[in-house]
Amino acid sequence: MVHSTLTEAGGSGFPVPHTKLPVTMYATPGETNRAVAERIASVIRRAHEQGTKAVLLLSPGSTPQGVYRELVRFHEEQGLDFSNVIAFVSLEFYGLAKDRPQSIHASLHANLLNRVNIPEHQIHIPDSQVELGQMTEYCQGFDQLVQEVGGIDFALLGFGSNGHIAGNEPFSESNSRTHMCVLDPVTRICLASEFFGEDNVPTQAITMGLGTIMESREVAVMALGEHKARVVTALAEGPVTNKVPVSLFQDHGNTNVYLDSASAGRLEAIETPWTLGGVEWNETMVIRAMVWLSEQTNKPLLKLDDDDFRTHNLHQLLRHHGPSHLLARRVFNLVQGTICDQVLANPNQKVICFSPHPDDDVISMGGTLIRLNEEGHETHIAYMTSGNIAVFDEDAQRLADLVTEYNHLFGIENEKSIDVEHRVADDLKNKEAGHADSDAVLKIKGLIRWSEAKAGAFVVGCKEEHLHFLDLPFYRTGTVKKNPIGEADVSIIVSLLESVDPDVIFVAGDLSDPHGTHRVCAEAIFSAIEVLQERMCKVPEVLLYRGAWHEYAIHEIDLSVPLSPGHQQTKRTAIFKHESQKDEALFPGSDPREFWERAEDRNKATAMKFNDLGLPEFPALEAFQRWNGEKL
C-alpha cells in the first residue's frame, strides 16, 4: 500500500483546522524541535535589538530535549547570544541534591545551560533543599523574582500523560502560585525508569503554579509521539478542565501548540478528516475511510451500501470512487492482499531480525520468526543492546552466588568467582537508591539478558551461530539516558550486514517516540543502509514491526502473517524464557499486563479487526510495514 497523510507537513508545518487554540503539525520530531527553537531564538534576538532581557521559562522532561539541542546548535553554529537571557525553570524534585543526574538542575545544565552563555546568576531553578518551615516564604520569593524581572516573555511547556504541567497535577488550582506539590502516581510511574524503580522516585516537588505560568506573554506547548495523542486531543478539542491541566491554556490568549504527526494523530482533522470535508481521496485515504465506515456501521466491507456512505458524510467518496459495491470490493482486495501464505515470496532467503532489546524479537514478531524457520529461511537475530539496566538487583546477586557455588561444586578454581560475588554484594549493598550500577553488576545483568535471549531464540527455531549480540556503544551508559548514535554504532551494523548479506531485514518500527531506544536503533540501521548504498552494495528489503503495545493501523499494513494456535503457544514459550522480565518487569510502564499477555492480546486484536472487515478469520496476526526509504 502507498502510505500518506492528510497533508505532508513540511518544514513550515501544517496548521491543523477545527481546534480550540492554534495547533501546528510537523512531519517529524526534528522539524517540530527546530520550529520551537527558531521561535525562541527570535525572542532572544528581538530582546537584543531592543536592549532588554529575554525572560524564558524552561521545562524539564524528555519532550523539550530536542529543542535544547537545536538552541545549542544555534549558539555554536550561528552565534546566537544567550547573555541577555534570564531563565526560570518550572520544577525541581524536592530533597534531590542538585548534583544527582536525575535532578532538573543537573539535567538542564548538562543539556543546555552549561553549553550556552547564560550567566549563572540569571538562571533560577527551584531549590530542592529548602527547609519545610521556610517553604512558603521561599515560594513567594520565587514568584516575586519573576515579577521583578518583568514577567516571563516566553514559556516552553511539555506535559505528562495525565496532562500535568510541571508539578501541577490533575485538579490543580488554575490560579496557583509556586508551591510544594505531591507527584501523582501516574507521573511517578512514568519517571520510574530514570530513577531505577518507582520506589526511588521523589514523592514531592517544588513547582511554579498554573497562575504564574499563565501570566507568560507567550506560551509554546509541545508534544512528540503517539503516547501523547490522547492528551493532545483533550488540549486542542476538549473542554477546559483542571482534570487535564494543560487544557487550561485554551484560555491563555497567546498559546501555540507544536506537534509532530504522531502526537497529532487523534485530532479529528488528522484521524478522520472526511468528517470535516475537503479531502484528497488518494488510496490511503480511501482505505482509512472505508475501515472507519465499517467500524461505524458494524458491517463488514462487502455489506456496505450507498446509504451507509450518505449517512456518514462520505458523499464525495461515493461520487468519485463509487458505487459502493465496487469501492468495497477494491478495498477488500487491497487489505486481503497483505495476508501472506508464505512470509517471504522467494525461498531460501537470508533474514536478519534486528531486536533493540533482548526480548523485542520474540515479543513483537516471535510468530513470524517461527514461520520463517519453518519455511526454511536462514534466520538471524541481531540483539542491538544488552538490556542490562532492566534487571532486578536480586537477580544479579543470585547469578553471582550460583556461579560461585557451581565452581565450588565442580572443583573449579574459585578464588576469582568468590571475589566477584563479594564485590557484587558490596556494590548492591552500598548502592544509593536511584543510582546507576557498578560495571561488575551491569556485566552480570547483561549476562542474564544474553542467556535469556539465546533461550528464546532457540524456541522459535534459530541456530546459535545465527545470533549476533552487537552491544552497541550508544547504550553503554548504565542509565536510561543514552548517548547519541555515533559512527561506532553504525560501523558495527554495517559489518553485520556485509557479513550476512541478508535479503530481508526486520526493524523495530516504533519511530514516533524521539527518545525511545527503538527509534534510535532504527536510525542506526538506516544510516548503515545509507553506507551500503554509498558503497554500491546490495541493500536488503526492510520490513518494520511494532513493539509490545501497539500495532499498525489497517491502512499502514503491507504484510500480515497469520499465526496458528500452535504458533501462539510456541511464541508464548519463547517470551517466557525471558525470566527477568516475567511476572514483574523492572520497568513495566503503566500497563499491568505481562509482556506475553500484551503480545497475545495485540495479535488477537489485529486478527479480529480483519475478521470484522469480513476478511478471512485467523486466531492471530502479526503485521509489518515496508520502509519507504525516508530518513528519520
N, C-alpha and C positions, 0 to 999 in steps of 0.2 A: 504494500500500500504506500501511497505518497502521503507524507505527514506534513501538515502545515497548520498554522493557527489563523485566527480571525484576521489579524494584521501582524505582519512581522515588525516588531518594534525595533527600529534601528537605533543608532546612537542618540537620536534626538528624542526617542521614546514615543509611546502611543498614549494619548490622553484617553482614559477609559470613560465612556459616557455613562450616564444614569447612576452616578454616585453622589453621596451627600456632602462630599468635600473633594477638592481637586486630587485626582489619582493619575499617576503616570506609570505605565508599564514599560519595562525594558526587556529586551530579548534574553539577556544573561545577567547573572550577578555582577560580573565585571563592569558591564555598561551601567548598571544601577549604581555601583560604587563610584564610578567616575562622574556620573551626573551629580550626585550629592557632594562629592569632593569639589567639583567645579563651582557649585553654588557657595560652599563655604569659602573657597578661595576668593570668590568675587566679593563676599562680605569683608574679608580681610583687606583686599586691595582697595575697596571703597573707603574703608576707615583710614588707610594710609593717605589716600587722596584728600580726605577731609581733616587730616591731622588729629584723629581721635583714636580711641581704643576700640578693638573689636571684641565684644564680650560674648564668649561661646559657652554653651552648656554641652558637655560631652557625656556620653553614656557608656556604661560598661557592656559586657556581653559579647557574644560572637558576631552579632549582626553588623556592627559598625567597623569591624576589624579591617575589612577591605577598603573602607573609606579612609581609615587612618594610614593604610599603606599607600594609597593614592596621594594623600596630603604629604607624606614623607617624600614621595617621588617628586611632587611639585616643588618641594623645598630644595631637593638635591639637584634636579634637572632644570628647573625653571627659575630658581632663586626666590621662590615665594618666601617672604619675610614674615615670621611669626612674632617679631619682637613687640608688636603692638597688640598682641592677643592677651586677653585676660580669660583664663579657662576655669570654669566651675565644673565639678563632676557631681553627678546626681546621686551617687550611692557609695557607701562603703560598708563592708561586713563588720559588725560590732565585735570587738575583742580580738580581731585578727591582726596580728602585727603587720606593719606596712611592708616588711621585707619578705613576708610569706608570698610565694609565687601566685597563690590564688587571690591575694588581696587586689582590690581595684587599683590601689596606689601602685603596686608593683607592675600589674598588667599594663596600665595605661602609660606608665613611664617607659616600659620596655618597648611597647608598640608604637608610641607616638611622642610623648613628652620629652624623652631623652634624645630624640632623633631630629627635633626641630629646635628653633632658637627662642622658645618661650622662656622668659626669665622665671626662675623658680618662685620668686615672690609674687608672681602673677598667676600662680596655679593654686587652686583652692579645692581640696578634696576633704570630705568629712573625716574627722579624726576618730579613728576606731578605738582609741584608748581613753576617751573622756570618761571621767568618773560619773556614775549614775546620778549622784547628787548634784552634779553640775550640768546635767544633760539639757534641761530646759533652757538655761541661760546660754549654753553653747549654741543650741539650735537657733535661738532668737538672734544671736550674734551672726550666725552664718547667713540668715536671711537679711540682716541689716547690711552685711557686706555686699550682698547683691544690689541692694538699693543704693549704697554709697557709690558704686561704680556706674550707676545709671541704668541698671537693669540688664537683662540678657537680650542681646541682639539676635542671636540665632541659637536654637536648641536642636540638637540632633538626638532623636529618640528611637530606640528599638522597643520591642515589647515581648512579653513572655507568652507561653502557650495558653495562659489563662487571661491574657490581656493586660497584665500588670505593667505599669510604667515605673522604672526604678524599683523602689520598695513599696510602691503604692499598689497593694494587692486588691483583689475584688472587694467591693463595698467600702473602699476608702472614701473619705470625705473630699468632695471636689474643691473645697476651699482650704485644704490642709496646707500647713507650712512645714518647714524642715522639722523632722521628728524621728524618734526611735520607733521602729516598726518590727513586727513579728513576721517572718517569712512564711508564706503559705506552703503547705506540704507539697503541692504540685511544683512550686518553684524549687524546693529543696531536692525533690526527685530529679528535676532537670539538671541541677548542679552537682549531683552525686558523683558523676564520673570525674569532674575536676578535682574533687576532694577525696577521691579513692574510697567512696562509700557514702551513703546518705547520712550515716551516723556522725560523720565528720563535718557535715555542712553546718555552718553557723545558723542559729535559730533567729537571730536578730540582726538588724542593720540600721544605719543612720541614713535616711533618705530625704531628699528635697521633696516637699509636698506638691500635690497637684496644683494647688493655688499658686505656689511660687513658680512652677514651670509654666502654667497657663499665662503668666504675665509676660512671657518671652514675646518679643516683637515678631519673630518668625520662627516657625517650627517645621522641621522635616521629620516625618515618621517613616522609618524604613522597615521593610520585611523581605526576607530572602528564603526561598524553599517552600515546598508544598506543605510542610508541617505547620506553617503559619497561615495557610489559606483560610482556615475556618475563622480565625480571629480577624483576618483582613476583611472578610465578608461582614462580620459584625461591625467593624470600624467604618466601612465605606457604605454599607447598605442597611444596617440595622438601626435600632433606636439608640438614643443617648441614654446610657445607664452606667452607674458606678459598679454594676456587676462585671462590666467589661471596661475597666478604667480608660483604656486608650480611646474608646468611643466618645469620651467627653470632649475630645479635640474637634469634633464636628462643630462645636460652638466657639472655637477659638477665633476664627476670622481670618487667620493667615497661616493655616497649616496645609502643607503639601505632602502627599503620600507618594513614596517612591517604592516601586515593586519590581521584582523580576517576574518572568512569565509563570514560574511555578507557584509563587505566593499569590498571584492574581487569578489562579486557575478556577476558583469557585465563584468569582464575581459573575453576575448574570450576563454582562456583555461579553465575557470570555467563555464561560461554560455553556451557555445556551443563547447565543447572540440572535438566533432566529426569532426568539420571543420579542425582540426589540425592532426587528425589520432591518432591511438594507444589508443582506448577507450575500457574499460572493460564493456561489454554490460550486466549489471545487469538490473533488472526490472525497477528501477527508471530511469536509463539512456535511456532505450528503450522508455519509456513514454515521457521523455523530448524531445528526438529526433523526435518522431512521431508528437508531438504537434508543435514543431518548423517547421517540414516539411509541416504540414497542413497550418501553417501561411505563410510560404514562397511561397507556390503554390496557396494559396487562395482556397484550396479544403477541403471539409470535409474528415474525416479519411477514410471512406469506398470508396472514389473515388480516393485514391492514387494508382498509378500503379508503375510498376518496373522502368519505365523511370524517374519518379519523384525522386526515390532514387538515380539513377545513375547521374542525372543532378546535384544533390545537395551533391555529395560526400558521400553518405551513402551506398556504395557498400558492406562494411563489415557487416553492419546491415542486409542488404538484403540477403547476402550469408549465414550468421549464423542463422538468425531468420525468413527468408522469407519462401515462396513467399509473395509478398506484400499484397495480399488479406487476407491471414491468419494473418499476422502481424498486419494489420489494424484492423481486427476483434478482435484480442486479446486485443489490447489497447482500442478499443471502449468499450468492455465489462468491462474492468477494471475501466475505468472512469465512465461509466454508473452505475457501481455497487456502486459508492459513493452516488448516488441520493437516498434519503430515502422517502418511503411512510409515514412512521411514524418516528418521530425524534429519538425515542428510540425503540429498538426491543421488549422490555418487557413492559407490562402495569404496572401502579401504582408504578412508580419509585419515589424515593426521589432525588431531584436535588438541587444543590447549584450553582448559578452563582456568581463567585467572581468578583466584579467590583472595580478596583483600584480607580477610581474617581467616583463621584456620578452619572455621566451620561454615563459611558462606557457600562453599561448593555444594555440600550435601543439603543444607537448609534451602537454598534458593533454586538449585537445579539438580538435586540428587536423583530424581526420577529420570531426567534426561541423560545423566551420566550412566545410569543403569542401562538404558536403552542403547546408548552409543556403544557400550561394551558388548551388549547382546548382539548388536548388528555388525560387530567385527571391526570397528574403527580403532585406531591406535589413539587411546585417550590419555592425555597428560593433564596433570593438575599442577598449577604454579601457585604456591602459597606465598603471597606477597609480603606479609608482615608476620611477626611472631605471635601477636596477640597476647603478649606476656603481662600486660597490665590488667587483664580481665580475669585474674586467677586469685582466689582467696589465699590469704597468708597461711592458713592451716593446711591447705593442700601442698604448699611448698615445703612446709615443715615435715609433713607426713612423707613426702618423697625423699627428703634428705635422711630421715630416720630409716626408711626402707632400704635405701642403698647401703647405709652403714651396716644394718643388720644382715643384709644379703652378703656383703663382703665377709662379715664375721662368720656367717653360717657355712660358707664355702671355702673358708681359709684364705681368702684373697687379701693381699696387703691392705691394711685397714686404716693406717695412720692418717692418710690424707682425707679419707671419707669422714673419719671422726672429726677432723679439724673443720671440714666444710659444714658438717652437721652442727657443730658448736657455733661456728661463725653465723650460720643462718639463724639459729635460735637466738643468738645475741642481737643480730640485726633486727629481727622481728620484735624482740622484746623491747629494744631501745628505740624503735621507730616511732616518731611522734605521729599522732593522728593527722591524717591528711597529707603526710609527706611521702615522697617517692621511695621506692625500694632500692636497696643496695644492688650492685652489679651481680653479686652471687645469687641473691634472691630472684632477680629478673631472669638470670640464666636458667634457674630451676623451673620457674614458672613457664618460660619459653619451652623448656623440655617437655613439660606436661602437655602443652598445646600441640607440640610436634608429634608426640606419641598418639594423641587423640586423632589428629588429622590423618595419620597413617592408617589407624584402625578404621576410621570412617571411609577412607578411600578404598581400602580392601573390600569392604562390604559392598560397595557399588561396582566392584569388578576391576579396579585399576591395579596395575602392577607397580611394585615398589620402584623399579627403575624409571617409571614414568612420573614420579612425584618429585617436584622441584621446590625446595624451600629457599626462597630468594632473600628473605630477611632484609628488605630494602632499608637503606640508611636513614631515610626521612623519618621512619617510625621510631628510631632508637633514641628516644628522649627519656623514657621511663615515666612520662606523664601523658595526660590526654592530649595536650597541645603538641603538635608535631612540627617538624621543620618543613620548609617548602621543598617541593620536588627539585632535585638537582641532577647534574649530569651523571653522577654515580648511579642514581636510581635508574635513569633511562638506559645507561650503558648495560646494566645487568639484564634488563628486559630485552634489549637488542640482541645480546649474546644468546639468550634463550631462544628467541625467535629464529636466529640464524642457525642454531644447532639443531633444533627440532624441525624447522621448516614446515610449519603447520599449514593446512589448507583452510581451516576454520578456527577462530578463537572466540571464546565466550568471555565477555567482560561485564562486570557488575555495573549496571546502568542507572544506579541511584545518583543521577547527576545534578539534581536540583538543590542539594544541600552543599553550599560552597565550602563548608568547613568539615564535611564528612570524609572519612578515610576512603570510602568507595569512590567518591568523585576524584580525590587526589590520586588514587591508584589508576583511575581511568585516564587522567591527564598524563600520567607517566607512560601508559601503554600507547596512547595516541601520539605522544611525542616520539616514542620508539618506532611507531609505524612511519612517521614522517622521516625518520632517519633511514629506514629501509627504502622509502621512495626516493630519497636523495641518492642512495647507493644503487638505484635501479635493481633492487632485489624484489623477489616475489612478495606481494602483500596479501595476507590472508583475508578471507571474508570475516567480518566482525559482527557477531550477534550479541545483543545486550540483554542481560537478565536483571530482574529487580530483587531487592532484599527480602527480609522475612515478613515485612508488614504489608506492603502494597504490591499490586500487580498492575501491569499496563492496562489502560482502558482499551475497549474493543477496537476502536479505530486506530490504536497505536500498534497493534499486534501484527507481526509479519509471519510468525511461526508458532503454531500451537502443537504441543506434544502431549498426546493422550497417555495417561497412566492407568494401568490396571490395578485392582486391589492388591495384587502381589507386589507390584512396583511400589505402591504406597507403603506397604509393610516393610519392605527392604529399605526404603528411604528413611522410615522412622528408625529402624535399627541402626542405620548409619549415623543419624543425628544423635542417638543415644550413646554412641561411642565417645562423644564429647562430654565426658562426665563432669568436667569442671564447670560446664555451662548448663548442666541439667539440674532439675528441681528448683534451684535458685541461683541465677547468674549474678555476678558481682555488679554488673550494670544492666539490669533488665529493662530499664525505661519504665514508662507508666503503664505498659500493657502487662496485666497479671498473668497472662498465659505463658507457658513454657514455649521454647523455640519450636519444638516439634508440633505443638498444637497450632501455633501461628502459621507454620508452613502448610500443614494439612488443611486448615480452615481456608487459607488463601487458595490452594489448588482446587479444593472442592467448590469454592465460590466462583472461581473462573469457569469451571465446568458447568455450574448452574446457570451462569449468565448465557453461555452458549445454548444450553437447553431451553432457557426462557425465550430465546430468539427463534426457536424452532429448529435449531441445528442438531446434529447427532448428539446423543446423550452419552457422556463418559463419567466415570467415577471422579476423575480429577484431571486437570490440565496444567502444564507449565507453559508459560508464554514468553516469547522473545521478540525483540525488535532489531531490525538491521540498522547498523550505524550508518548515518548519512554522510560520513566523511568530514563533517564540520568540526573544527577545533572548539574546545570549551572556552 
